[in-house]
Amino acid sequence: MSTLAADRIDRLGDLARAAAREGETERARSYVRRARRVAERHRLDLPTRLKRFSCDDCDRYLIPGRNARVRTRNGHITITCDCGSHARYPYR
Ligand SMILES: [Zn+2]
């Protein structure tokens, strides 16, 4: 396991979020893809925030209220991407 790779993934996640906030959807998506690729290559999990705020189907970085909807219900949080894909997580 490489700490360097984990740092790189964190950094790509930060860049993706910053790009998404500026409305740079495609740039954000390419950072998400790069982060995923590094994680796969090094068999690392994505950091929780990046995992939750990126779409599994279209690799968009999700900004609730802009390109994603967030609902909490029955102890779960559901994040729905503009592409229609949604993910559910237990809520604490
Ligand atoms: Zn999507």
PDB file of the backbone (N, CA, C, O) and the ligand in Angstrom, with CONECT records:
HET     ZN  A 101       1
ATOM      1  N   MET A   1       0.840  -1.205   0.000  1.00  0.00           N
ATOM      2  CA  MET A   1       0.000   0.000   0.000  1.00  0.00           C
ATOM      3  C   MET A   1       0.868   1.246   0.000  1.00  0.00           C
ATOM      4  O   MET A   1       1.852   1.348   0.732  1.00  0.00           O
ATOM      5  N   SER A   2       0.489   2.153  -0.812  1.00  0.00           N
ATOM      6  CA  SER A   2       1.305   3.349  -0.987  1.00  0.00           C
ATOM      7  C   SER A   2       0.609   4.594  -0.447  1.00  0.00           C
ATOM      8  O   SER A   2      -0.496   4.942  -0.863  1.00  0.00           O
ATOM      9  N   THR A   3       1.280   5.250   0.483  1.00  0.00           N
ATOM     10  CA  THR A   3       0.735   6.482   1.043  1.00  0.00           C
ATOM     11  C   THR A   3       0.723   7.580  -0.014  1.00  0.00           C
ATOM     12  O   THR A   3      -0.157   8.441  -0.049  1.00  0.00           O
ATOM     13  N   LEU A   4       1.741   7.512  -0.873  1.00  0.00           N
ATOM     14  CA  LEU A   4       1.846   8.488  -1.939  1.00  0.00           C
ATOM     15  C   LEU A   4       0.599   8.427  -2.829  1.00  0.00           C
ATOM     16  O   LEU A   4       0.045   9.457  -3.214  1.00  0.00           O
ATOM     17  N   ALA A   5       0.182   7.232  -3.138  1.00  0.00           N
ATOM     18  CA  ALA A   5      -1.009   7.055  -3.975  1.00  0.00           C
ATOM     19  C   ALA A   5      -2.240   7.602  -3.252  1.00  0.00           C
ATOM     20  O   ALA A   5      -3.080   8.259  -3.866  1.00  0.00           O
ATOM     21  N   ALA A   6      -2.346   7.334  -1.957  1.00  0.00           N
ATOM     22  CA  ALA A   6      -3.490   7.831  -1.183  1.00  0.00           C
ATOM     23  C   ALA A   6      -3.515   9.362  -1.192  1.00  0.00           C
ATOM     24  O   ALA A   6      -4.576   9.974  -1.320  1.00  0.00           O
ATOM     25  N   ASP A   7      -2.338   9.966  -1.056  1.00  0.00           N
ATOM     26  CA  ASP A   7      -2.253  11.432  -1.094  1.00  0.00           C
ATOM     27  C   ASP A   7      -2.684  11.960  -2.458  1.00  0.00           C
ATOM     28  O   ASP A   7      -3.363  12.981  -2.569  1.00  0.00           O
ATOM     29  N   ARG A   8      -2.271  11.238  -3.483  1.00  0.00           N
ATOM     30  CA  ARG A   8      -2.601  11.651  -4.847  1.00  0.00           C
ATOM     31  C   ARG A   8      -4.114  11.578  -5.074  1.00  0.00           C
ATOM     32  O   ARG A   8      -4.708  12.454  -5.702  1.00  0.00           O
ATOM     33  N   ILE A   9      -4.711  10.523  -4.553  1.00  0.00           N
ATOM     34  CA  ILE A   9      -6.166  10.375  -4.682  1.00  0.00           C
ATOM     35  C   ILE A   9      -6.875  11.514  -3.951  1.00  0.00           C
ATOM     36  O   ILE A   9      -7.820  12.105  -4.475  1.00  0.00           O
ATOM     37  N   ASP A  10      -6.416  11.815  -2.746  1.00  0.00           N
ATOM     38  CA  ASP A  10      -6.993  12.930  -1.974  1.00  0.00           C
ATOM     39  C   ASP A  10      -6.919  14.226  -2.766  1.00  0.00           C
ATOM     40  O   ASP A  10      -7.874  14.999  -2.844  1.00  0.00           O
ATOM     41  N   ARG A  11      -5.737  14.433  -3.355  1.00  0.00           N
ATOM     42  CA  ARG A  11      -5.517  15.671  -4.090  1.00  0.00           C
ATOM     43  C   ARG A  11      -6.425  15.743  -5.323  1.00  0.00           C
ATOM     44  O   ARG A  11      -6.995  16.793  -5.617  1.00  0.00           O
ATOM     45  N   LEU A  12      -6.553  14.636  -6.031  1.00  0.00           N
ATOM     46  CA  LEU A  12      -7.433  14.603  -7.205  1.00  0.00           C
ATOM     47  C   LEU A  12      -8.891  14.837  -6.790  1.00  0.00           C
ATOM     48  O   LEU A  12      -9.657  15.476  -7.512  1.00  0.00           O
ATOM     49  N   GLY A  13      -9.262  14.311  -5.616  1.00  0.00           N
ATOM     50  CA  GLY A  13     -10.611  14.536  -5.100  1.00  0.00           C
ATOM     51  C   GLY A  13     -10.855  16.017  -4.823  1.00  0.00           C
ATOM     52  O   GLY A  13     -11.920  16.553  -5.131  1.00  0.00           O
ATOM     53  N   ASP A  14      -9.840  16.676  -4.230  1.00  0.00           N
ATOM     54  CA  ASP A  14      -9.957  18.113  -3.953  1.00  0.00           C
ATOM     55  C   ASP A  14     -10.081  18.906  -5.253  1.00  0.00           C
ATOM     56  O   ASP A  14     -10.889  19.829  -5.361  1.00  0.00           O
ATOM     57  N   LEU A  15      -9.261  18.526  -6.236  1.00  0.00           N
ATOM     58  CA  LEU A  15      -9.299  19.221  -7.528  1.00  0.00           C
ATOM     59  C   LEU A  15     -10.653  19.023  -8.207  1.00  0.00           C
ATOM     60  O   LEU A  15     -11.198  19.948  -8.809  1.00  0.00           O
ATOM     61  N   ALA A  16     -11.185  17.811  -8.103  1.00  0.00           N
ATOM     62  CA  ALA A  16     -12.485  17.513  -8.707  1.00  0.00           C
ATOM     63  C   ALA A  16     -13.565  18.380  -8.074  1.00  0.00           C
ATOM     64  O   ALA A  16     -14.417  18.935  -8.768  1.00  0.00           O
ATOM     65  N   ARG A  17     -13.519  18.490  -6.747  1.00  0.00           N
ATOM     66  CA  ARG A  17     -14.538  19.277  -6.052  1.00  0.00           C
ATOM     67  C   ARG A  17     -14.437  20.757  -6.436  1.00  0.00           C
ATOM     68  O   ARG A  17     -15.444  21.419  -6.686  1.00  0.00           O
ATOM     69  N   ALA A  18     -13.199  21.255  -6.475  1.00  0.00           N
ATOM     70  CA  ALA A  18     -13.001  22.660  -6.834  1.00  0.00           C
ATOM     71  C   ALA A  18     -13.501  22.916  -8.253  1.00  0.00           C
ATOM     72  O   ALA A  18     -14.178  23.914  -8.503  1.00  0.00           O
ATOM     73  N   ALA A  19     -13.172  22.024  -9.177  1.00  0.00           N
ATOM     74  CA  ALA A  19     -13.597  22.190 -10.573  1.00  0.00           C
ATOM     75  C   ALA A  19     -15.121  22.143 -10.669  1.00  0.00           C
ATOM     76  O   ALA A  19     -15.726  22.949 -11.375  1.00  0.00           O
ATOM     77  N   ALA A  20     -15.741  21.199  -9.958  1.00  0.00           N
ATOM     78  CA  ALA A  20     -17.198  21.064 -10.010  1.00  0.00           C
ATOM     79  C   ALA A  20     -17.863  22.324  -9.473  1.00  0.00           C
ATOM     80  O   ALA A  20     -18.883  22.770 -10.000  1.00  0.00           O
ATOM     81  N   ARG A  21     -17.283  22.895  -8.425  1.00  0.00           N
ATOM     82  CA  ARG A  21     -17.848  24.118  -7.852  1.00  0.00           C
ATOM     83  C   ARG A  21     -17.767  25.283  -8.806  1.00  0.00           C
ATOM     84  O   ARG A  21     -18.607  26.182  -8.777  1.00  0.00           O
ATOM     85  N   GLU A  22     -16.743  25.268  -9.663  1.00  0.00           N
ATOM     86  CA  GLU A  22     -16.613  26.342 -10.655  1.00  0.00           C
ATOM     87  C   GLU A  22     -17.436  26.065 -11.900  1.00  0.00           C
ATOM     88  O   GLU A  22     -17.412  26.840 -12.857  1.00  0.00           O
ATOM     89  N   GLY A  23     -18.169  24.949 -11.883  1.00  0.00           N
ATOM     90  CA  GLY A  23     -19.002  24.618 -13.028  1.00  0.00           C
ATOM     91  C   GLY A  23     -18.240  23.928 -14.143  1.00  0.00           C
ATOM     92  O   GLY A  23     -18.751  23.769 -15.252  1.00  0.00           O
ATOM     93  N   GLU A  24     -17.004  23.516 -13.841  1.00  0.00           N
ATOM     94  CA  GLU A  24     -16.176  22.827 -14.844  1.00  0.00           C
ATOM     95  C   GLU A  24     -16.445  21.327 -14.786  1.00  0.00           C
ATOM     96  O   GLU A  24     -15.618  20.548 -14.310  1.00  0.00           O
ATOM     97  N   THR A  25     -17.610  20.943 -15.277  1.00  0.00           N
ATOM     98  CA  THR A  25     -18.055  19.552 -15.131  1.00  0.00           C
ATOM     99  C   THR A  25     -17.095  18.543 -15.748  1.00  0.00           C
ATOM    100  O   THR A  25     -16.769  17.530 -15.129  1.00  0.00           O
ATOM    101  N   GLU A  26     -16.646  18.820 -16.965  1.00  0.00           N
ATOM    102  CA  GLU A  26     -15.771  17.858 -17.652  1.00  0.00           C
ATOM    103  C   GLU A  26     -14.422  17.731 -16.966  1.00  0.00           C
ATOM    104  O   GLU A  26     -13.866  16.638 -16.861  1.00  0.00           O
ATOM    105  N   ARG A  27     -13.900  18.864 -16.498  1.00  0.00           N
ATOM    106  CA  ARG A  27     -12.614  18.818 -15.805  1.00  0.00           C
ATOM    107  C   ARG A  27     -12.765  18.038 -14.499  1.00  0.00           C
ATOM    108  O   ARG A  27     -11.905  17.233 -14.142  1.00  0.00           O
ATOM    109  N   ALA A  28     -13.861  18.286 -13.797  1.00  0.00           N
ATOM    110  CA  ALA A  28     -14.117  17.570 -12.550  1.00  0.00           C
ATOM    111  C   ALA A  28     -14.203  16.067 -12.817  1.00  0.00           C
ATOM    112  O   ALA A  28     -13.661  15.257 -12.065  1.00  0.00           O
ATOM    113  N   ARG A  29     -14.886  15.718 -13.890  1.00  0.00           N
ATOM    114  CA  ARG A  29     -15.054  14.308 -14.246  1.00  0.00           C
ATOM    115  C   ARG A  29     -13.701  13.649 -14.543  1.00  0.00           C
ATOM    116  O   ARG A  29     -13.465  12.502 -14.161  1.00  0.00           O
ATOM    117  N   SER A  30     -12.826  14.373 -15.219  1.00  0.00           N
ATOM    118  CA  SER A  30     -11.539  13.759 -15.534  1.00  0.00           C
ATOM    119  C   SER A  30     -10.716  13.560 -14.260  1.00  0.00           C
ATOM    120  O   SER A  30      -9.954  12.598 -14.164  1.00  0.00           O
ATOM    121  N   TYR A  31     -10.860  14.455 -13.285  1.00  0.00           N
ATOM    122  CA  TYR A  31     -10.159  14.248 -12.005  1.00  0.00           C
ATOM    123  C   TYR A  31     -10.735  13.042 -11.268  1.00  0.00           C
ATOM    124  O   TYR A  31      -9.996  12.252 -10.681  1.00  0.00           O
ATOM    125  N   VAL A  32     -12.043  12.909 -11.302  1.00  0.00           N
ATOM    126  CA  VAL A  32     -12.678  11.751 -10.648  1.00  0.00           C
ATOM    127  C   VAL A  32     -12.164  10.461 -11.286  1.00  0.00           C
ATOM    128  O   VAL A  32     -11.842   9.501 -10.586  1.00  0.00           O
ATOM    129  N   ARG A  33     -12.089  10.446 -12.607  1.00  0.00           N
ATOM    130  CA  ARG A  33     -11.616   9.245 -13.304  1.00  0.00           C
ATOM    131  C   ARG A  33     -10.172   8.936 -12.963  1.00  0.00           C
ATOM    132  O   ARG A  33      -9.805   7.778 -12.763  1.00  0.00           O
ATOM    133  N   ARG A  34      -9.347   9.988 -12.896  1.00  0.00           N
ATOM    134  CA  ARG A  34      -7.941   9.754 -12.555  1.00  0.00           C
ATOM    135  C   ARG A  34      -7.822   9.212 -11.139  1.00  0.00           C
ATOM    136  O   ARG A  34      -7.034   8.303 -10.878  1.00  0.00           O
ATOM    137  N   ALA A  35      -8.609   9.776 -10.221  1.00  0.00           N
ATOM    138  CA  ALA A  35      -8.575   9.298  -8.833  1.00  0.00           C
ATOM    139  C   ALA A  35      -8.981   7.825  -8.774  1.00  0.00           C
ATOM    140  O   ALA A  35      -8.368   7.033  -8.059  1.00  0.00           O
ATOM    141  N   ARG A  36     -10.009   7.471  -9.523  1.00  0.00           N
ATOM    142  CA  ARG A  36     -10.454   6.072  -9.539  1.00  0.00           C
ATOM    143  C   ARG A  36      -9.389   5.150 -10.086  1.00  0.00           C
ATOM    144  O   ARG A  36      -9.166   4.055  -9.571  1.00  0.00           O
ATOM    145  N   ARG A  37      -8.727   5.616 -11.151  1.00  0.00           N
ATOM    146  CA  ARG A  37      -7.690   4.794 -11.772  1.00  0.00           C
ATOM    147  C   ARG A  37      -6.534   4.551 -10.798  1.00  0.00           C
ATOM    148  O   ARG A  37      -6.047   3.428 -10.670  1.00  0.00           O
ATOM    149  N   VAL A  38      -6.104   5.609 -10.116  1.00  0.00           N
ATOM    150  CA  VAL A  38      -5.010   5.455  -9.152  1.00  0.00           C
ATOM    151  C   VAL A  38      -5.438   4.493  -8.041  1.00  0.00           C
ATOM    152  O   VAL A  38      -4.665   3.631  -7.623  1.00  0.00           O
ATOM    153  N   ALA A  39      -6.675   4.650  -7.569  1.00  0.00           N
ATOM    154  CA  ALA A  39      -7.176   3.784  -6.493  1.00  0.00           C
ATOM    155  C   ALA A  39      -7.183   2.319  -6.941  1.00  0.00           C
ATOM    156  O   ALA A  39      -6.791   1.425  -6.190  1.00  0.00           O
ATOM    157  N   GLU A  40      -7.627   2.094  -8.160  1.00  0.00           N
ATOM    158  CA  GLU A  40      -7.673   0.715  -8.668  1.00  0.00           C
ATOM    159  C   GLU A  40      -6.286   0.123  -8.785  1.00  0.00           C
ATOM    160  O   GLU A  40      -6.033  -1.006  -8.365  1.00  0.00           O
ATOM    161  N   ARG A  41      -5.398   0.905  -9.362  1.00  0.00           N
ATOM    162  CA  ARG A  41      -4.050   0.412  -9.586  1.00  0.00           C
ATOM    163  C   ARG A  41      -3.378   0.039  -8.273  1.00  0.00           C
ATOM    164  O   ARG A  41      -2.614  -0.924  -8.207  1.00  0.00           O
ATOM    165  N   HIS A  42      -3.667   0.805  -7.233  1.00  0.00           N
ATOM    166  CA  HIS A  42      -3.017   0.546  -5.937  1.00  0.00           C
ATOM    167  C   HIS A  42      -3.923  -0.199  -4.970  1.00  0.00           C
ATOM    168  O   HIS A  42      -3.598  -0.347  -3.791  1.00  0.00           O
ATOM    169  N   ARG A  43      -5.043  -0.659  -5.466  1.00  0.00           N
ATOM    170  CA  ARG A  43      -6.001  -1.393  -4.638  1.00  0.00           C
ATOM    171  C   ARG A  43      -6.368  -0.623  -3.368  1.00  0.00           C
ATOM    172  O   ARG A  43      -6.412  -1.180  -2.271  1.00  0.00           O
ATOM    173  N   LEU A  44      -6.624   0.643  -3.547  1.00  0.00           N
ATOM    174  CA  LEU A  44      -7.031   1.479  -2.417  1.00  0.00           C
ATOM    175  C   LEU A  44      -8.516   1.805  -2.549  1.00  0.00           C
ATOM    176  O   LEU A  44      -9.062   1.831  -3.652  1.00  0.00           O
ATOM    177  N   ASP A  45      -9.161   2.052  -1.409  1.00  0.00           N
ATOM    178  CA  ASP A  45     -10.530   2.548  -1.449  1.00  0.00           C
ATOM    179  C   ASP A  45     -10.489   4.040  -1.711  1.00  0.00           C
ATOM    180  O   ASP A  45      -9.546   4.729  -1.320  1.00  0.00           O
ATOM    181  N   LEU A  46     -11.508   4.524  -2.370  1.00  0.00           N
ATOM    182  CA  LEU A  46     -11.614   5.981  -2.509  1.00  0.00           C
ATOM    183  C   LEU A  46     -11.942   6.553  -1.138  1.00  0.00           C
ATOM    184  O   LEU A  46     -12.627   5.905  -0.347  1.00  0.00           O
ATOM    185  N   PRO A  47     -11.463   7.756  -0.848  1.00  0.00           N
ATOM    186  CA  PRO A  47     -11.877   8.388   0.416  1.00  0.00           C
ATOM    187  C   PRO A  47     -13.401   8.511   0.430  1.00  0.00           C
ATOM    188  O   PRO A  47     -14.023   8.674  -0.620  1.00  0.00           O
ATOM    189  N   THR A  48     -13.995   8.433   1.610  1.00  0.00           N
ATOM    190  CA  THR A  48     -15.452   8.410   1.737  1.00  0.00           C
ATOM    191  C   THR A  48     -16.109   9.570   1.003  1.00  0.00           C
ATOM    192  O   THR A  48     -17.104   9.383   0.303  1.00  0.00           O
ATOM    193  N   ARG A  49     -15.553  10.768   1.163  1.00  0.00           N
ATOM    194  CA  ARG A  49     -16.204  11.927   0.556  1.00  0.00           C
ATOM    195  C   ARG A  49     -16.228  11.812  -0.965  1.00  0.00           C
ATOM    196  O   ARG A  49     -17.235  12.098  -1.612  1.00  0.00           O
ATOM    197  N   LEU A  50     -15.091  11.385  -1.518  1.00  0.00           N
ATOM    198  CA  LEU A  50     -15.024  11.269  -2.977  1.00  0.00           C
ATOM    199  C   LEU A  50     -15.944  10.154  -3.475  1.00  0.00           C
ATOM    200  O   LEU A  50     -16.575  10.276  -4.525  1.00  0.00           O
ATOM    201  N   LYS A  51     -16.009   9.081  -2.716  1.00  0.00           N
ATOM    202  CA  LYS A  51     -16.861   7.964  -3.099  1.00  0.00           C
ATOM    203  C   LYS A  51     -18.331   8.400  -3.136  1.00  0.00           C
ATOM    204  O   LYS A  51     -19.079   8.064  -4.055  1.00  0.00           O
ATOM    205  N   ARG A  52     -18.710   9.152  -2.116  1.00  0.00           N
ATOM    206  CA  ARG A  52     -20.113   9.555  -2.023  1.00  0.00           C
ATOM    207  C   ARG A  52     -20.490  10.647  -2.990  1.00  0.00           C
ATOM    208  O   ARG A  52     -21.615  10.693  -3.486  1.00  0.00           O
ATOM    209  N   PHE A  53     -19.542  11.527  -3.258  1.00  0.00           N
ATOM    210  CA  PHE A  53     -19.882  12.663  -4.095  1.00  0.00           C
ATOM    211  C   PHE A  53     -19.333  12.528  -5.510  1.00  0.00           C
ATOM    212  O   PHE A  53     -19.003  13.513  -6.171  1.00  0.00           O
ATOM    213  N   SER A  54     -19.247  11.272  -5.954  1.00  0.00           N
ATOM    214  CA  SER A  54     -18.955  11.070  -7.367  1.00  0.00           C
ATOM    215  C   SER A  54     -19.933  10.010  -7.864  1.00  0.00           C
ATOM    216  O   SER A  54     -20.296   9.086  -7.136  1.00  0.00           O
ATOM    217  N   CYS A  55     -20.351  10.163  -9.117  1.00  0.00           N
ATOM    218  CA  CYS A  55     -21.343   9.243  -9.660  1.00  0.00           C
ATOM    219  C   CYS A  55     -20.669   7.985 -10.206  1.00  0.00           C
ATOM    220  O   CYS A  55     -19.723   8.071 -10.990  1.00  0.00           O
ATOM    221  N   ASP A  56     -21.162   6.817  -9.788  1.00  0.00           N
ATOM    222  CA  ASP A  56     -20.586   5.562 -10.259  1.00  0.00           C
ATOM    223  C   ASP A  56     -20.802   5.356 -11.746  1.00  0.00           C
ATOM    224  O   ASP A  56     -20.020   4.669 -12.404  1.00  0.00           O
ATOM    225  N   ASP A  57     -21.851   5.945 -12.271  1.00  0.00           N
ATOM    226  CA  ASP A  57     -22.179   5.701 -13.674  1.00  0.00           C
ATOM    227  C   ASP A  57     -21.517   6.674 -14.631  1.00  0.00           C
ATOM    228  O   ASP A  57     -21.023   6.271 -15.684  1.00  0.00           O
ATOM    229  N   CYS A  58     -21.503   7.953 -14.276  1.00  0.00           N
ATOM    230  CA  CYS A  58     -20.989   8.920 -15.254  1.00  0.00           C
ATOM    231  C   CYS A  58     -19.755   9.667 -14.751  1.00  0.00           C
ATOM    232  O   CYS A  58     -19.237  10.542 -15.444  1.00  0.00           O
ATOM    233  N   ASP A  59     -19.279   9.326 -13.542  1.00  0.00           N
ATOM    234  CA  ASP A  59     -18.048   9.913 -12.988  1.00  0.00           C
ATOM    235  C   ASP A  59     -18.130  11.420 -12.723  1.00  0.00           C
ATOM    236  O   ASP A  59     -17.107  12.074 -12.519  1.00  0.00           O
ATOM    237  N   ARG A  60     -19.334  11.959 -12.725  1.00  0.00           N
ATOM    238  CA  ARG A  60     -19.501  13.355 -12.388  1.00  0.00           C
ATOM    239  C   ARG A  60     -19.171  13.572 -10.918  1.00  0.00           C
ATOM    240  O   ARG A  60     -19.468  12.713 -10.088  1.00  0.00           O
ATOM    241  N   TYR A  61     -18.561  14.711 -10.582  1.00  0.00           N
ATOM    242  CA  TYR A  61     -18.405  15.054  -9.180  1.00  0.00           C
ATOM    243  C   TYR A  61     -19.693  15.750  -8.765  1.00  0.00           C
ATOM    244  O   TYR A  61     -20.094  16.733  -9.389  1.00  0.00           O
ATOM    245  N   LEU A  62     -20.341  15.255  -7.726  1.00  0.00           N
ATOM    246  CA  LEU A  62     -21.686  15.706  -7.392  1.00  0.00           C
ATOM    247  C   LEU A  62     -21.693  16.862  -6.402  1.00  0.00           C
ATOM    248  O   LEU A  62     -21.080  16.801  -5.336  1.00  0.00           O
ATOM    249  N   ILE A  63     -22.395  17.904  -6.782  1.00  0.00           N
ATOM    250  CA  ILE A  63     -22.599  19.048  -5.904  1.00  0.00           C
ATOM    251  C   ILE A  63     -24.101  19.112  -5.615  1.00  0.00           C
ATOM    252  O   ILE A  63     -24.881  19.496  -6.486  1.00  0.00           O
ATOM    253  N   PRO A  64     -24.506  18.742  -4.409  1.00  0.00           N
ATOM    254  CA  PRO A  64     -25.936  18.773  -4.076  1.00  0.00           C
ATOM    255  C   PRO A  64     -26.523  20.152  -4.358  1.00  0.00           C
ATOM    256  O   PRO A  64     -25.931  21.173  -4.006  1.00  0.00           O
ATOM    257  N   GLY A  65     -27.690  20.173  -4.995  1.00  0.00           N
ATOM    258  CA  GLY A  65     -28.331  21.440  -5.315  1.00  0.00           C
ATOM    259  C   GLY A  65     -27.941  21.935  -6.690  1.00  0.00           C
ATOM    260  O   GLY A  65     -28.606  22.802  -7.257  1.00  0.00           O
ATOM    261  N   ARG A  66     -26.861  21.384  -7.230  1.00  0.00           N
ATOM    262  CA  ARG A  66     -26.454  21.803  -8.567  1.00  0.00           C
ATOM    263  C   ARG A  66     -26.623  20.672  -9.578  1.00  0.00           C
ATOM    264  O   ARG A  66     -27.347  20.815 -10.563  1.00  0.00           O
ATOM    265  N   ASN A  67     -25.955  19.554  -9.329  1.00  0.00           N
ATOM    266  CA  ASN A  67     -26.117  18.440 -10.270  1.00  0.00           C
ATOM    267  C   ASN A  67     -26.514  17.148  -9.547  1.00  0.00           C
ATOM    268  O   ASN A  67     -26.430  16.055 -10.108  1.00  0.00           O
ATOM    269  N   ALA A  68     -26.942  17.297  -8.305  1.00  0.00           N
ATOM    270  CA  ALA A  68     -27.352  16.123  -7.542  1.00  0.00           C
ATOM    271  C   ALA A  68     -28.412  16.502  -6.520  1.00  0.00           C
ATOM    272  O   ALA A  68     -28.456  17.632  -6.033  1.00  0.00           O
ATOM    273  N   ARG A  69     -29.266  15.531  -6.206  1.00  0.00           N
ATOM    274  CA  ARG A  69     -30.257  15.736  -5.169  1.00  0.00           C
ATOM    275  C   ARG A  69     -29.928  14.831  -4.003  1.00  0.00           C
ATOM    276  O   ARG A  69     -29.513  13.688  -4.193  1.00  0.00           O
ATOM    277  N   VAL A  70     -30.109  15.332  -2.813  1.00  0.00           N
ATOM    278  CA  VAL A  70     -29.821  14.547  -1.625  1.00  0.00           C
ATOM    279  C   VAL A  70     -31.092  14.431  -0.800  1.00  0.00           C
ATOM    280  O   VAL A  70     -31.756  15.429  -0.520  1.00  0.00           O
ATOM    281  N   ARG A  71     -31.424  13.209  -0.415  1.00  0.00           N
ATOM    282  CA  ARG A  71     -32.590  12.984   0.442  1.00  0.00           C
ATOM    283  C   ARG A  71     -32.198  12.118   1.604  1.00  0.00           C
ATOM    284  O   ARG A  71     -31.421  11.174   1.462  1.00  0.00           O
ATOM    285  N   THR A  72     -32.734  12.439   2.740  1.00  0.00           N
ATOM    286  CA  THR A  72     -32.524  11.556   3.880  1.00  0.00           C
ATOM    287  C   THR A  72     -33.856  10.924   4.226  1.00  0.00           C
ATOM    288  O   THR A  72     -34.893  11.586   4.249  1.00  0.00           O
ATOM    289  N   ARG A  73     -33.806   9.642   4.491  1.00  0.00           N
ATOM    290  CA  ARG A  73     -35.029   8.922   4.748  1.00  0.00           C
ATOM    291  C   ARG A  73     -34.724   7.600   5.445  1.00  0.00           C
ATOM    292  O   ARG A  73     -33.835   6.856   5.033  1.00  0.00           O
ATOM    293  N   ASN A  74     -35.450   7.333   6.471  1.00  0.00           N
ATOM    294  CA  ASN A  74     -35.313   6.063   7.191  1.00  0.00           C
ATOM    295  C   ASN A  74     -33.864   5.654   7.478  1.00  0.00           C
ATOM    296  O   ASN A  74     -33.470   4.503   7.295  1.00  0.00           O
ATOM    297  N   GLY A  75     -33.101   6.628   7.928  1.00  0.00           N
ATOM    298  CA  GLY A  75     -31.723   6.290   8.287  1.00  0.00           C
ATOM    299  C   GLY A  75     -30.784   6.126   7.112  1.00  0.00           C
ATOM    300  O   GLY A  75     -29.645   5.689   7.274  1.00  0.00           O
ATOM    301  N   HIS A  76     -31.271   6.483   5.902  1.00  0.00           N
ATOM    302  CA  HIS A  76     -30.400   6.420   4.738  1.00  0.00           C
ATOM    303  C   HIS A  76     -30.340   7.771   4.055  1.00  0.00           C
ATOM    304  O   HIS A  76     -31.276   8.569   4.109  1.00  0.00           O
ATOM    305  N   ILE A  77     -29.208   7.998   3.414  1.00  0.00           N
ATOM    306  CA  ILE A  77     -29.092   9.192   2.605  1.00  0.00           C
ATOM    307  C   ILE A  77     -29.008   8.716   1.153  1.00  0.00           C
ATOM    308  O   ILE A  77     -28.219   7.831   0.822  1.00  0.00           O
ATOM    309  N   THR A  78     -29.825   9.311   0.302  1.00  0.00           N
ATOM    310  CA  THR A  78     -29.828   8.933  -1.111  1.00  0.00           C
ATOM    311  C   THR A  78     -29.346  10.122  -1.921  1.00  0.00           C
ATOM    312  O   THR A  78     -29.883  11.224  -1.814  1.00  0.00           O
ATOM    313  N   ILE A  79     -28.330   9.886  -2.729  1.00  0.00           N
ATOM    314  CA  ILE A  79     -27.796  10.929  -3.593  1.00  0.00           C
ATOM    315  C   ILE A  79     -28.121  10.549  -5.032  1.00  0.00           C
ATOM    316  O   ILE A  79     -27.717   9.491  -5.513  1.00  0.00           O
ATOM    317  N   THR A  80     -28.851  11.423  -5.708  1.00  0.00           N
ATOM    318  CA  THR A  80     -29.257  11.161  -7.086  1.00  0.00           C
ATOM    319  C   THR A  80     -28.535  12.128  -8.021  1.00  0.00           C
ATOM    320  O   THR A  80     -28.615  13.347  -7.870  1.00  0.00           O
ATOM    321  N   CYS A  81     -27.842  11.559  -8.969  1.00  0.00           N
ATOM    322  CA  CYS A  81     -27.104  12.341  -9.959  1.00  0.00           C
ATOM    323  C   CYS A  81     -28.058  12.807 -11.054  1.00  0.00           C
ATOM    324  O   CYS A  81     -29.110  12.201 -11.261  1.00  0.00           O
ATOM    325  N   ASP A  82     -27.701  13.868 -11.749  1.00  0.00           N
ATOM    326  CA  ASP A  82     -28.484  14.345 -12.887  1.00  0.00           C
ATOM    327  C   ASP A  82     -28.659  13.276 -13.965  1.00  0.00           C
ATOM    328  O   ASP A  82     -29.626  13.328 -14.724  1.00  0.00           O
ATOM    329  N   CYS A  83     -27.743  12.309 -14.047  1.00  0.00           N
ATOM    330  CA  CYS A  83     -27.853  11.265 -15.063  1.00  0.00           C
ATOM    331  C   CYS A  83     -28.900  10.219 -14.669  1.00  0.00           C
ATOM    332  O   CYS A  83     -29.217   9.333 -15.462  1.00  0.00           O
ATOM    333  N   GLY A  84     -29.437  10.319 -13.445  1.00  0.00           N
ATOM    334  CA  GLY A  84     -30.476   9.400 -13.011  1.00  0.00           C
ATOM    335  C   GLY A  84     -29.973   8.308 -12.086  1.00  0.00           C
ATOM    336  O   GLY A  84     -30.760   7.603 -11.454  1.00  0.00           O
ATOM    337  N   SER A  85     -28.671   8.176 -12.014  1.00  0.00           N
ATOM    338  CA  SER A  85     -28.081   7.149 -11.152  1.00  0.00           C
ATOM    339  C   SER A  85     -28.205   7.580  -9.694  1.00  0.00           C
ATOM    340  O   SER A  85     -28.001   8.754  -9.384  1.00  0.00           O
ATOM    341  N   HIS A  86     -28.533   6.663  -8.801  1.00  0.00           N
ATOM    342  CA  HIS A  86     -28.513   7.055  -7.408  1.00  0.00           C
ATOM    343  C   HIS A  86     -27.834   6.039  -6.504  1.00  0.00           C
ATOM    344  O   HIS A  86     -27.746   4.851  -6.812  1.00  0.00           O
ATOM    345  N   ALA A  87     -27.368   6.544  -5.402  1.00  0.00           N
ATOM    346  CA  ALA A  87     -26.631   5.710  -4.449  1.00  0.00           C
ATOM    347  C   ALA A  87     -27.193   5.980  -3.068  1.00  0.00           C
ATOM    348  O   ALA A  87     -27.590   7.101  -2.750  1.00  0.00           O
ATOM    349  N   ARG A  88     -27.220   4.948  -2.257  1.00  0.00           N
ATOM    350  CA  ARG A  88     -27.794   5.040  -0.935  1.00  0.00           C
ATOM    351  C   ARG A  88     -26.762   4.659   0.104  1.00  0.00           C
ATOM    352  O   ARG A  88     -26.039   3.675  -0.054  1.00  0.00           O
ATOM    353  N   TYR A  89     -26.696   5.432   1.153  1.00  0.00           N
ATOM    354  CA  TYR A  89     -25.743   5.132   2.221  1.00  0.00           C
ATOM    355  C   TYR A  89     -26.456   5.214   3.554  1.00  0.00           C
ATOM    356  O   TYR A  89     -27.401   5.985   3.724  1.00  0.00           O
ATOM    357  N   PRO A  90     -25.992   4.410   4.500  1.00  0.00           N
ATOM    358  CA  PRO A  90     -26.536   4.559   5.848  1.00  0.00           C
ATOM    359  C   PRO A  90     -26.167   5.942   6.381  1.00  0.00           C
ATOM    360  O   PRO A  90     -25.094   6.467   6.083  1.00  0.00           O
ATOM    361  N   TYR A  91     -27.041   6.508   7.150  1.00  0.00           N
ATOM    362  CA  TYR A  91     -26.863   7.867   7.637  1.00  0.00           C
ATOM    363  C   TYR A  91     -26.604   7.823   9.142  1.00  0.00           C
ATOM    364  O   TYR A  91     -27.323   7.157   9.887  1.00  0.00           O
ATOM    365  N   ARG A  92     -25.576   8.534   9.575  1.00  0.00           N
ATOM    366  CA  ARG A  92     -25.320   8.565  11.011  1.00  0.00           C
ATOM    367  C   ARG A  92     -25.440   9.973  11.535  1.00  0.00           C
ATOM    368  O   ARG A  92     -25.258  10.205  12.730  1.00  0.00           O
TER     369      ARG A  92
HETATM  370 ZN    ZN A 101     -24.280  10.305 -13.028  1.00  0.00          ZN2+
END
